[in-house]
Structures are given as C-alpha cells and as structure tokens.
Amino acid sequence: RAVVEGAKRAGVEVGVCGELAGSVSGAQLLTEIGIYELSMDPAAVDEVREGLLGA
C-alpha cells in the first residue's frame, strides 16, 4: 500500500502483471489497495471482470 500511495503522490501509475492479477481474489486485493492496471492471461479476463463487478 505504501508503494501505491507514494506512486500516486508522484503521479506514477502502478500495475501488476501475472498470476496474481489473473485471479479473482488477487485482483480484488490489488484493487482494494489502489492498483487498477492489471495484466493477465486473456482467458482470465471474463472471470476476473465478473468477480470485480460482483456479477
């Protein structure tokens, strides 16, 4: 969280690429701490999107 807050103050976006971003629970954790740039396997996009939107 400290990295995200420091980056925000500096005007720098923080993103995460990989397995953590491609899981619903990981994406939820990342968005809770302010990371909204997520890169993942295309096969995971629909499931993660639905998980984040609460569908």
PLY file of the C-alpha trace (Angstrom):
ply
format ascii 1.0
element vertex 55
property float x
property float y
property float z
element edge 54
property int vertex1
property int vertex2
end_header
0.00 0.00 0.00
2.87 2.39 0.77
4.26 1.90 -2.74
0.87 2.66 -4.29
0.41 5.78 -2.16
3.94 7.01 -2.93
3.46 6.41 -6.63
0.15 8.25 -6.57
1.78 11.29 -4.93
4.47 11.21 -7.64
1.91 10.89 -10.43
3.06 7.39 -11.36
0.66 4.54 -12.11
1.28 1.13 -10.58
0.28 -2.01 -12.43
0.59 -5.73 -11.84
1.11 -8.42 -14.43
0.83 -12.15 -13.85
-0.97 -14.85 -11.95
-1.98 -12.63 -9.03
-3.71 -10.15 -11.31
-5.38 -13.02 -13.17
-7.17 -14.47 -10.16
-10.38 -13.01 -8.77
-9.10 -12.92 -5.18
-5.77 -11.41 -6.27
-7.46 -8.78 -8.43
-9.79 -7.89 -5.56
-6.83 -7.43 -3.21
-4.95 -5.32 -5.74
-7.90 -3.03 -6.44
-8.54 -2.64 -2.70
-5.05 -1.17 -2.28
-5.44 1.12 -5.30
-3.93 -0.84 -8.18
-6.23 -0.70 -11.20
-3.84 -1.58 -14.03
-3.99 -5.38 -14.21
-2.44 -7.50 -16.94
-3.38 -11.16 -17.17
-3.87 -14.15 -19.43
-6.73 -13.33 -21.83
-8.53 -16.49 -20.67
-8.86 -14.98 -17.16
-10.32 -11.61 -18.17
-14.03 -12.51 -18.12
-13.85 -14.32 -14.77
-11.85 -11.51 -13.14
-14.15 -8.83 -14.58
-17.23 -10.65 -13.26
-15.56 -11.14 -9.87
-14.67 -7.46 -9.57
-18.10 -6.29 -10.69
-19.84 -8.69 -8.33
-21.67 -10.49 -11.12
0 1
1 2
2 3
3 4
4 5
5 6
6 7
7 8
8 9
9 10
10 11
11 12
12 13
13 14
14 15
15 16
16 17
17 18
18 19
19 20
20 21
21 22
22 23
23 24
24 25
25 26
26 27
27 28
28 29
29 30
30 31
31 32
32 33
33 34
34 35
35 36
36 37
37 38
38 39
39 40
40 41
41 42
42 43
43 44
44 45
45 46
46 47
47 48
48 49
49 50
50 51
51 52
52 53
53 54
